[in-house]
Amino acid sequence: MSLNALTLKEAHEGLKTKQFSAGELLTGCLEQAKKINPQLNAYITIAEEPARAAVHSADKLISSGEDISYLTGIPVAIKDALCTKGIRSTGAAKILDNYIPPYDATVIKRIRESGGVIIGKNNCDAFGHGASNENSQYGPVKNPWNLTKVPGGSSGGSAAALAADSCIYAIGEDTGGSIRQPASFCGVVGLKVSYGRNSRYGVMPMASSLDTVGPMSKTVWDAAAIMETIAGHDPLDSTTFDKPIPQYTREIERDIKGLTVGLPREYFAEGLDDESRKIIATAIKQLEELGVEIVEVSLPHTKYAIAVYYIVVPSEDSANLSRLDGIRYGVRSSQAKDLFETYTFSRRDGFPEEVKRRIMIGTFALSHGYYDAYYTQASKVRTLIKQDFTGVFAKVDALLTPVSPFPPFDLGAKVDDPLAMYLADIYMVPVSLAGVCGLSVPCGFTADHLPVGMQLVGPALGEDVVLRLGHQYQQVTDWHTRKPSL
Ligand code: GLN
Protein backbone atom coordinates (compact mmCIF):
# COMPACT_ATOMS: atom_id res chain seq x y z
CA MET A 1 0.00 0.00 0.00
CA SER A 2 1.28 3.49 -0.73
CA LEU A 3 2.15 5.55 2.32
CA ASN A 4 -0.51 8.21 1.70
CA ALA A 5 -3.21 5.54 2.05
CA LEU A 6 -2.20 4.73 5.63
CA THR A 7 -4.39 5.52 8.62
CA LEU A 8 -2.97 7.78 11.31
CA LYS A 9 -2.39 4.79 13.55
CA GLU A 10 -0.48 2.92 10.82
CA ALA A 11 1.51 6.00 9.82
CA HIS A 12 2.46 6.69 13.44
CA GLU A 13 3.61 3.09 13.99
CA GLY A 14 5.61 3.21 10.76
CA LEU A 15 7.37 6.43 11.76
CA LYS A 16 8.06 5.21 15.28
CA THR A 17 9.59 1.95 14.11
CA LYS A 18 11.45 3.82 11.33
CA GLN A 19 9.92 1.81 8.47
CA PHE A 20 9.80 5.10 6.56
CA SER A 21 10.56 8.74 7.24
CA ALA A 22 8.10 11.60 7.68
CA GLY A 23 9.64 13.08 4.52
CA GLU A 24 8.66 9.99 2.53
CA LEU A 25 5.18 10.05 3.99
CA LEU A 26 4.81 13.71 3.04
CA THR A 27 6.03 13.07 -0.50
CA GLY A 28 3.37 10.37 -0.93
CA CYS A 29 0.64 12.75 0.23
CA LEU A 30 1.85 15.72 -1.81
CA GLU A 31 2.02 13.63 -4.98
CA GLN A 32 -1.51 12.42 -4.41
CA ALA A 33 -2.77 15.93 -3.56
CA LYS A 34 -1.36 17.29 -6.82
CA LYS A 35 -2.78 14.34 -8.75
CA ILE A 36 -6.32 14.55 -7.42
CA ASN A 37 -6.72 18.30 -7.12
CA PRO A 38 -7.42 19.04 -10.80
CA GLN A 39 -10.30 16.53 -10.58
CA LEU A 40 -11.66 17.24 -7.10
CA ASN A 41 -10.73 20.89 -6.41
CA ALA A 42 -10.29 19.87 -2.77
CA TYR A 43 -7.38 22.25 -2.02
CA ILE A 44 -7.28 26.01 -2.41
CA THR A 45 -3.63 26.03 -1.38
CA ILE A 46 -1.12 23.18 -1.38
CA ALA A 47 1.53 24.31 1.10
CA GLU A 48 4.49 22.35 -0.19
CA GLU A 49 7.27 24.62 1.05
CA PRO A 50 6.14 25.07 4.67
CA ALA A 51 5.32 21.35 4.74
CA ARG A 52 8.87 20.43 3.67
CA ALA A 53 10.29 22.69 6.38
CA ALA A 54 8.01 21.20 9.05
CA VAL A 55 8.76 17.64 8.04
CA HIS A 56 12.47 18.26 8.30
CA SER A 57 12.11 19.12 12.01
CA ALA A 58 9.76 16.18 12.52
CA ASP A 59 12.26 13.74 11.05
CA LYS A 60 14.99 15.18 13.24
CA LEU A 61 12.84 14.69 16.32
CA ILE A 62 11.95 11.13 15.32
CA SER A 63 15.55 10.12 14.67
CA SER A 64 16.62 11.62 18.01
CA GLY A 65 14.75 8.69 19.57
CA GLU A 66 12.62 10.98 21.74
CA ASP A 67 9.05 9.98 22.49
CA ILE A 68 6.82 11.32 19.72
CA SER A 69 3.15 12.28 19.73
CA TYR A 70 0.56 10.60 17.53
CA LEU A 71 0.65 13.65 15.27
CA THR A 72 4.43 14.03 14.88
CA GLY A 73 5.43 13.95 11.22
CA ILE A 74 1.86 13.30 10.06
CA PRO A 75 0.52 15.27 7.05
CA VAL A 76 -2.77 17.01 7.82
CA ALA A 77 -5.09 19.05 5.55
CA ILE A 78 -6.86 22.03 7.10
CA LYS A 79 -10.18 23.62 6.18
CA ASP A 80 -9.45 27.06 4.79
CA ALA A 81 -11.71 28.67 7.41
CA LEU A 82 -8.99 28.14 10.04
CA CYS A 83 -6.12 30.59 10.35
CA THR A 84 -2.69 29.14 9.65
CA LYS A 85 0.25 31.39 10.33
CA GLY A 86 2.17 32.18 7.14
CA ILE A 87 -0.16 30.08 4.97
CA ARG A 88 -2.88 31.82 2.96
CA SER A 89 -6.30 31.37 4.57
CA THR A 90 -9.21 32.52 2.42
CA GLY A 91 -12.27 30.96 4.02
CA ALA A 92 -13.13 30.19 0.36
CA ALA A 93 -14.24 33.82 -0.12
CA LYS A 94 -12.56 36.32 -2.41
CA ILE A 95 -12.64 39.00 0.24
CA LEU A 96 -9.77 37.14 1.93
CA ASP A 97 -8.08 36.08 -1.30
CA ASN A 98 -4.77 37.62 -0.22
CA TYR A 99 -4.99 37.00 3.52
CA ILE A 100 -1.97 35.42 5.18
CA PRO A 101 -2.69 35.18 8.91
CA PRO A 102 -0.01 36.39 11.32
CA TYR A 103 -1.10 33.74 13.84
CA ASP A 104 -2.29 30.15 14.14
CA ALA A 105 -5.68 28.98 15.37
CA THR A 106 -5.12 27.28 18.74
CA VAL A 107 -5.91 23.85 17.32
CA ILE A 108 -3.36 24.42 14.55
CA LYS A 109 -0.80 25.66 17.06
CA ARG A 110 -1.21 22.45 19.05
CA ILE A 111 -0.80 20.34 15.93
CA ARG A 112 2.35 22.22 14.94
CA GLU A 113 3.80 22.01 18.44
CA SER A 114 3.32 18.24 18.25
CA GLY A 115 5.38 18.13 15.08
CA GLY A 116 2.38 17.93 12.71
CA VAL A 117 2.86 18.79 9.04
CA ILE A 118 0.29 21.01 7.32
CA ILE A 119 0.05 19.91 3.72
CA GLY A 120 -2.52 22.43 2.53
CA LYS A 121 -5.75 24.33 2.93
CA ASN A 122 -9.01 22.79 1.85
CA ASN A 123 -11.74 24.28 -0.22
CA CYS A 124 -15.06 24.69 1.60
CA ASP A 125 -18.32 26.59 1.41
CA ALA A 126 -17.37 30.22 2.04
CA PHE A 127 -16.99 30.80 5.79
CA GLY A 128 -18.80 27.49 6.36
CA HIS A 129 -22.08 28.42 4.68
CA GLY A 130 -23.48 25.45 2.87
CA ALA A 131 -24.11 21.75 2.67
CA SER A 132 -22.70 20.93 -0.76
CA ASN A 133 -19.43 22.85 -1.14
CA GLU A 134 -20.91 24.76 -4.06
CA ASN A 135 -20.78 28.10 -2.20
CA SER A 136 -17.03 28.50 -2.64
CA GLN A 137 -15.68 31.36 -4.74
CA TYR A 138 -12.92 28.95 -5.77
CA GLY A 139 -15.32 26.57 -7.52
CA PRO A 140 -17.18 23.51 -6.26
CA VAL A 141 -15.51 20.40 -4.85
CA LYS A 142 -16.36 17.03 -6.43
CA ASN A 143 -17.16 13.84 -4.57
CA PRO A 144 -14.30 11.33 -5.04
CA TRP A 145 -16.82 8.45 -5.19
CA ASN A 146 -18.64 10.01 -8.12
CA LEU A 147 -17.46 13.21 -9.76
CA THR A 148 -21.00 14.28 -10.66
CA LYS A 149 -22.02 14.37 -6.97
CA VAL A 150 -21.40 16.90 -4.23
CA PRO A 151 -18.97 15.95 -1.45
CA GLY A 152 -21.18 17.61 1.17
CA GLY A 153 -20.39 20.82 2.96
CA SER A 154 -19.13 22.93 4.25
CA SER A 155 -15.90 20.99 4.99
CA GLY A 156 -16.29 19.17 1.67
CA GLY A 157 -12.74 19.80 0.48
CA SER A 158 -11.36 18.24 3.65
CA ALA A 159 -13.59 15.17 3.34
CA ALA A 160 -12.76 14.74 -0.36
CA ALA A 161 -9.01 15.25 0.20
CA LEU A 162 -9.07 12.65 2.96
CA ALA A 163 -11.21 10.09 1.12
CA ALA A 164 -8.83 10.45 -1.83
CA ASP A 165 -5.86 9.67 0.47
CA SER A 166 -4.04 12.93 -0.12
CA CYS A 167 -3.56 13.44 3.62
CA ILE A 168 -3.62 11.23 6.70
CA TYR A 169 -6.31 13.24 8.49
CA ALA A 170 -7.99 16.63 8.26
CA ILE A 171 -9.31 19.37 10.51
CA GLY A 172 -12.75 20.79 9.83
CA GLU A 173 -15.24 23.15 11.41
CA ASP A 174 -18.84 22.29 12.24
CA THR A 175 -21.57 24.79 13.10
CA GLY A 176 -24.54 22.82 11.83
CA GLY A 177 -23.18 19.69 10.22
CA SER A 178 -20.14 20.85 8.27
CA ILE A 179 -17.89 18.06 9.53
CA ARG A 180 -20.49 15.32 9.86
CA GLN A 181 -22.31 15.59 6.52
CA PRO A 182 -19.24 15.72 4.23
CA ALA A 183 -17.73 12.87 6.27
CA SER A 184 -20.88 10.86 5.57
CA PHE A 185 -20.95 11.82 1.87
CA CYS A 186 -17.29 10.89 1.35
CA GLY A 187 -17.12 7.75 3.51
CA VAL A 188 -14.82 9.04 6.25
CA VAL A 189 -15.15 9.67 9.99
CA GLY A 190 -16.04 13.15 11.30
CA LEU A 191 -16.37 14.33 14.88
CA LYS A 192 -18.33 17.41 15.84
CA VAL A 193 -17.18 18.00 19.39
CA SER A 194 -19.31 19.40 22.20
CA TYR A 195 -19.39 23.17 22.19
CA GLY A 196 -16.41 24.30 24.27
CA ARG A 197 -14.42 21.06 24.13
CA ASN A 198 -11.98 22.45 21.52
CA SER A 199 -10.83 26.02 21.11
CA ARG A 200 -12.46 28.22 18.47
CA TYR A 201 -9.65 30.75 18.61
CA GLY A 202 -8.41 31.48 15.09
CA VAL A 203 -11.43 30.01 13.33
CA MET A 204 -13.17 32.43 10.99
CA PRO A 205 -16.35 32.82 12.99
CA MET A 206 -19.70 31.89 11.55
CA ALA A 207 -22.10 31.53 14.48
CA SER A 208 -20.04 31.93 17.61
CA SER A 209 -22.50 30.15 19.89
CA LEU A 210 -22.40 26.99 17.73
CA ASP A 211 -19.00 26.86 15.99
CA THR A 212 -16.77 23.90 16.80
CA VAL A 213 -13.47 22.58 15.43
CA GLY A 214 -12.83 18.87 15.09
CA PRO A 215 -11.09 15.98 13.37
CA MET A 216 -11.96 14.17 10.15
CA SER A 217 -10.17 10.85 9.83
CA LYS A 218 -10.00 7.45 8.19
CA THR A 219 -10.94 5.58 11.37
CA VAL A 220 -12.56 6.36 14.70
CA TRP A 221 -9.35 5.37 16.48
CA ASP A 222 -7.57 8.12 14.54
CA ALA A 223 -10.15 10.71 15.63
CA ALA A 224 -9.59 9.66 19.25
CA ALA A 225 -5.84 10.08 18.89
CA ILE A 226 -6.17 13.53 17.27
CA MET A 227 -8.48 14.70 20.05
CA GLU A 228 -5.85 13.89 22.67
CA THR A 229 -3.68 16.63 21.17
CA ILE A 230 -6.14 19.27 20.01
CA ALA A 231 -8.80 19.26 22.76
CA GLY A 232 -8.93 21.24 25.95
CA HIS A 233 -9.02 24.57 27.65
CA ASP A 234 -7.64 27.64 25.92
CA PRO A 235 -7.21 30.98 27.68
CA LEU A 236 -7.85 32.62 24.28
CA ASP A 237 -11.35 31.13 24.07
CA SER A 238 -13.31 31.75 27.24
CA THR A 239 -16.03 29.30 26.16
CA THR A 240 -13.69 26.30 26.39
CA PHE A 241 -14.17 23.90 29.30
CA ASP A 242 -11.43 23.72 31.86
CA LYS A 243 -11.93 19.97 32.23
CA PRO A 244 -9.43 17.13 31.89
CA ILE A 245 -9.10 15.50 28.48
CA PRO A 246 -9.83 11.78 28.64
CA GLN A 247 -7.31 9.41 27.16
CA TYR A 248 -9.69 8.72 24.31
CA THR A 249 -7.56 5.99 22.68
CA ARG A 250 -7.79 3.98 25.89
CA GLU A 251 -11.47 4.73 26.58
CA ILE A 252 -12.58 3.46 23.16
CA GLU A 253 -11.10 0.01 23.74
CA ARG A 254 -13.68 -0.64 26.45
CA ASP A 255 -16.52 -3.04 25.71
CA ILE A 256 -19.81 -1.42 24.68
CA LYS A 257 -21.93 -4.23 26.09
CA GLY A 258 -24.63 -2.79 28.32
CA LEU A 259 -24.59 0.72 26.84
CA THR A 260 -28.03 2.08 25.97
CA VAL A 261 -28.53 3.81 22.64
CA GLY A 262 -31.69 5.75 21.84
CA LEU A 263 -33.29 6.05 18.40
CA PRO A 264 -35.13 9.38 18.29
CA ARG A 265 -38.50 8.70 16.66
CA GLU A 266 -38.50 12.11 14.89
CA TYR A 267 -35.28 11.26 13.02
CA PHE A 268 -36.72 8.16 11.42
CA ALA A 269 -40.04 9.68 10.35
CA GLU A 270 -40.93 10.48 6.75
CA GLY A 271 -38.41 12.32 4.66
CA LEU A 272 -35.62 9.79 5.23
CA ASP A 273 -34.51 8.11 2.03
CA ASP A 274 -35.41 4.38 1.98
CA GLU A 275 -32.00 3.05 1.06
CA SER A 276 -30.30 5.07 3.81
CA ARG A 277 -32.92 3.84 6.28
CA LYS A 278 -32.16 0.19 5.43
CA ILE A 279 -28.41 0.73 5.67
CA ILE A 280 -28.77 2.36 9.09
CA ALA A 281 -31.13 -0.41 10.27
CA THR A 282 -28.36 -2.93 9.58
CA ALA A 283 -25.89 -0.85 11.59
CA ILE A 284 -28.34 -0.73 14.49
CA LYS A 285 -28.60 -4.55 14.39
CA GLN A 286 -24.82 -4.88 14.43
CA LEU A 287 -24.58 -2.68 17.50
CA GLU A 288 -27.26 -4.79 19.16
CA GLU A 289 -25.19 -7.89 18.43
CA LEU A 290 -22.32 -6.19 20.26
CA GLY A 291 -24.52 -6.01 23.34
CA VAL A 292 -25.89 -2.48 23.03
CA GLU A 293 -29.43 -2.02 24.25
CA ILE A 294 -31.53 -0.12 21.70
CA VAL A 295 -34.54 1.90 22.85
CA GLU A 296 -36.86 4.34 21.15
CA VAL A 297 -36.84 7.91 22.46
CA SER A 298 -38.39 11.22 21.48
CA LEU A 299 -36.91 14.69 20.88
CA PRO A 300 -40.23 16.49 20.41
CA HIS A 301 -38.88 19.92 19.42
CA THR A 302 -36.90 18.56 16.45
CA LYS A 303 -39.44 20.01 14.05
CA TYR A 304 -38.42 23.55 15.02
CA ALA A 305 -34.69 23.01 14.65
CA ILE A 306 -34.21 24.19 11.05
CA ALA A 307 -36.29 27.32 11.64
CA VAL A 308 -34.42 28.14 14.84
CA TYR A 309 -31.02 27.42 13.31
CA TYR A 310 -31.70 29.63 10.28
CA ILE A 311 -32.55 32.57 12.57
CA VAL A 312 -29.80 32.14 15.17
CA VAL A 313 -27.00 31.38 12.71
CA PRO A 314 -27.61 34.21 10.20
CA SER A 315 -28.01 36.64 13.12
CA GLU A 316 -24.62 35.75 14.57
CA ASP A 317 -23.23 35.55 11.05
CA SER A 318 -24.29 39.07 10.15
CA ALA A 319 -22.51 40.42 13.20
CA ASN A 320 -19.36 38.33 12.69
CA LEU A 321 -18.99 39.04 8.99
CA SER A 322 -19.32 42.79 9.42
CA ARG A 323 -15.58 42.94 10.14
CA LEU A 324 -14.90 42.04 6.51
CA ASP A 325 -15.44 45.37 4.84
CA GLY A 326 -12.50 46.07 2.56
CA ILE A 327 -11.04 48.50 5.09
CA ARG A 328 -9.31 46.60 7.84
CA TYR A 329 -7.87 43.64 5.94
CA GLY A 330 -8.69 41.53 2.94
CA VAL A 331 -9.40 42.65 -0.58
CA ARG A 332 -10.59 46.22 -1.24
CA SER A 333 -12.56 46.80 -4.43
CA SER A 334 -10.47 48.70 -6.95
CA GLN A 335 -13.62 50.14 -8.57
CA ALA A 336 -14.72 51.98 -5.44
CA LYS A 337 -14.60 55.76 -5.66
CA ASP A 338 -15.64 56.66 -2.12
CA LEU A 339 -16.07 55.13 1.32
CA PHE A 340 -19.60 53.88 0.70
CA GLU A 341 -18.56 52.12 -2.50
CA THR A 342 -15.52 50.68 -0.74
CA TYR A 343 -17.82 48.88 1.68
CA THR A 344 -20.48 47.87 -0.80
CA PHE A 345 -18.29 46.84 -3.75
CA SER A 346 -15.78 44.96 -1.61
CA ARG A 347 -18.58 43.00 0.05
CA ARG A 348 -20.52 42.55 -3.20
CA ASP A 349 -17.53 40.96 -4.94
CA GLY A 350 -15.91 39.34 -1.94
CA PHE A 351 -18.84 37.22 -0.72
CA PRO A 352 -20.77 34.56 -2.64
CA GLU A 353 -24.58 34.74 -2.85
CA GLU A 354 -25.28 32.46 0.12
CA VAL A 355 -23.13 34.52 2.47
CA LYS A 356 -24.93 37.68 1.38
CA ARG A 357 -28.28 35.96 1.89
CA ARG A 358 -27.34 35.06 5.47
CA ILE A 359 -26.12 38.58 6.21
CA MET A 360 -29.43 40.00 4.93
CA ILE A 361 -31.55 37.54 6.94
CA GLY A 362 -29.50 38.10 10.07
CA THR A 363 -29.49 41.86 9.78
CA PHE A 364 -33.26 41.79 9.38
CA ALA A 365 -33.78 39.39 12.30
CA LEU A 366 -31.68 41.57 14.60
CA SER A 367 -33.16 44.89 13.55
CA HIS A 368 -35.12 47.14 15.87
CA GLY A 369 -38.72 46.02 16.13
CA TYR A 370 -38.01 42.49 14.90
CA TYR A 371 -35.37 41.36 17.38
CA ASP A 372 -37.85 40.00 19.92
CA ALA A 373 -40.07 38.38 17.33
CA TYR A 374 -37.20 36.51 15.69
CA TYR A 375 -33.93 36.24 17.57
CA THR A 376 -35.33 36.19 21.11
CA GLN A 377 -38.08 33.77 20.13
CA ALA A 378 -35.61 31.49 18.35
CA SER A 379 -33.33 31.54 21.39
CA LYS A 380 -36.21 30.42 23.60
CA VAL A 381 -37.06 27.52 21.32
CA ARG A 382 -33.35 26.68 21.20
CA THR A 383 -33.53 26.17 24.97
CA LEU A 384 -36.43 23.73 24.49
CA ILE A 385 -34.38 21.79 21.92
CA LYS A 386 -31.50 21.67 24.36
CA GLN A 387 -33.81 20.43 27.12
CA ASP A 388 -34.98 17.60 24.84
CA PHE A 389 -31.40 16.34 24.75
CA THR A 390 -30.81 16.81 28.49
CA GLY A 391 -33.95 14.81 29.19
CA VAL A 392 -33.04 11.98 26.87
CA PHE A 393 -29.45 11.72 28.11
CA ALA A 394 -30.80 11.04 31.59
CA LYS A 395 -32.05 7.74 30.13
CA VAL A 396 -29.58 6.72 27.42
CA ASP A 397 -25.80 6.84 26.92
CA ALA A 398 -25.99 7.96 23.31
CA LEU A 399 -28.33 8.39 20.35
CA LEU A 400 -28.11 6.93 16.87
CA THR A 401 -29.53 8.83 13.90
CA PRO A 402 -28.96 9.29 10.19
CA VAL A 403 -26.49 12.04 9.28
CA SER A 404 -28.31 13.12 6.14
CA PRO A 405 -31.85 12.49 4.90
CA PHE A 406 -30.43 11.46 1.51
CA PRO A 407 -27.16 10.21 -0.02
CA PRO A 408 -24.79 12.57 -1.93
CA PHE A 409 -26.82 14.48 -4.49
CA ASP A 410 -25.99 15.82 -7.97
CA LEU A 411 -23.86 18.93 -8.32
CA GLY A 412 -26.21 21.78 -9.16
CA ALA A 413 -29.34 19.98 -7.91
CA LYS A 414 -30.10 22.23 -4.95
CA VAL A 415 -27.91 25.24 -5.45
CA ASP A 416 -30.76 27.46 -6.68
CA ASP A 417 -33.13 26.35 -3.94
CA PRO A 418 -31.75 27.48 -0.57
CA LEU A 419 -34.65 26.00 1.41
CA ALA A 420 -34.09 22.54 -0.09
CA MET A 421 -30.39 22.90 0.75
CA TYR A 422 -31.17 23.90 4.35
CA LEU A 423 -33.28 20.76 4.80
CA ALA A 424 -30.14 18.67 4.26
CA ASP A 425 -29.12 19.81 7.77
CA ILE A 426 -32.20 18.51 9.58
CA TYR A 427 -30.53 15.69 11.59
CA MET A 428 -27.44 17.69 12.48
CA VAL A 429 -28.51 21.16 13.52
CA PRO A 430 -30.40 20.10 16.67
CA VAL A 431 -27.14 18.57 17.94
CA SER A 432 -25.34 21.86 17.25
CA LEU A 433 -28.05 24.02 18.83
CA ALA A 434 -27.88 21.84 21.96
CA GLY A 435 -24.07 22.02 22.10
CA VAL A 436 -23.71 18.25 22.42
CA CYS A 437 -21.37 16.04 20.34
CA GLY A 438 -21.94 13.96 17.21
CA LEU A 439 -19.80 11.45 15.37
CA SER A 440 -20.36 10.53 11.73
CA VAL A 441 -19.29 6.94 10.98
CA PRO A 442 -19.43 5.22 7.56
CA CYS A 443 -22.02 2.43 7.68
CA GLY A 444 -22.67 1.33 4.12
CA PHE A 445 -23.11 2.18 0.47
CA THR A 446 -26.07 2.76 -1.79
CA ALA A 447 -26.62 0.59 -4.89
CA ASP A 448 -24.87 3.42 -6.79
CA HIS A 449 -21.74 3.03 -4.64
CA LEU A 450 -22.25 6.22 -2.66
CA PRO A 451 -21.24 6.25 1.00
CA VAL A 452 -23.81 6.53 3.80
CA GLY A 453 -22.96 7.47 7.38
CA MET A 454 -24.71 7.19 10.72
CA GLN A 455 -24.56 9.79 13.45
CA LEU A 456 -23.78 8.80 17.05
CA VAL A 457 -24.79 11.60 19.39
CA GLY A 458 -23.45 11.95 22.92
CA PRO A 459 -24.06 14.40 25.77
CA ALA A 460 -21.87 17.46 26.32
CA LEU A 461 -18.31 16.21 26.81
CA GLY A 462 -19.48 12.69 25.91
CA GLU A 463 -16.96 12.33 23.07
CA ASP A 464 -15.53 9.24 24.78
CA VAL A 465 -18.88 7.43 24.53
CA VAL A 466 -19.54 8.13 20.85
CA LEU A 467 -15.94 7.37 19.91
CA ARG A 468 -16.14 4.11 21.85
CA LEU A 469 -19.35 3.05 20.09
CA GLY A 470 -17.93 4.04 16.70
CA HIS A 471 -14.62 2.30 17.30
CA GLN A 472 -16.22 -0.94 18.44
CA TYR A 473 -18.56 -0.82 15.43
CA GLN A 474 -15.51 -0.47 13.15
CA GLN A 475 -13.96 -3.57 14.71
CA VAL A 476 -16.76 -5.68 13.19
CA THR A 477 -17.35 -3.78 9.92
CA ASP A 478 -15.12 -2.73 7.04
CA TRP A 479 -16.98 0.18 5.41
CA HIS A 480 -14.25 2.56 6.50
CA THR A 481 -11.61 0.57 4.62
CA ARG A 482 -13.24 1.01 1.19
CA LYS A 483 -11.57 3.44 -1.18
CA PRO A 484 -12.89 5.38 -4.16
CA SER A 485 -11.15 4.68 -7.46
CA LEU A 486 -9.85 7.87 -8.97
N1 GLN B 1 -25.21 23.44 6.25
C1 GLN B 1 -24.90 24.24 7.39
C2 GLN B 1 -25.08 25.70 7.06
O1 GLN B 1 -25.02 26.02 5.90
C3 GLN B 1 -23.51 23.91 7.82
C4 GLN B 1 -22.80 25.00 8.55
C5 GLN B 1 -21.55 24.55 9.24
O2 GLN B 1 -21.56 23.57 9.95
N2 GLN B 1 -20.50 25.32 9.11
O3 GLN B 1 -25.30 26.49 7.92
Residues whose N, C-alpha, C, O or C-beta is under 5 A from the ligand:
A	BS01	LIG	G128 H129 G130 A131 G153 S154 E173 D174 T175 G176 G177 S178 D425
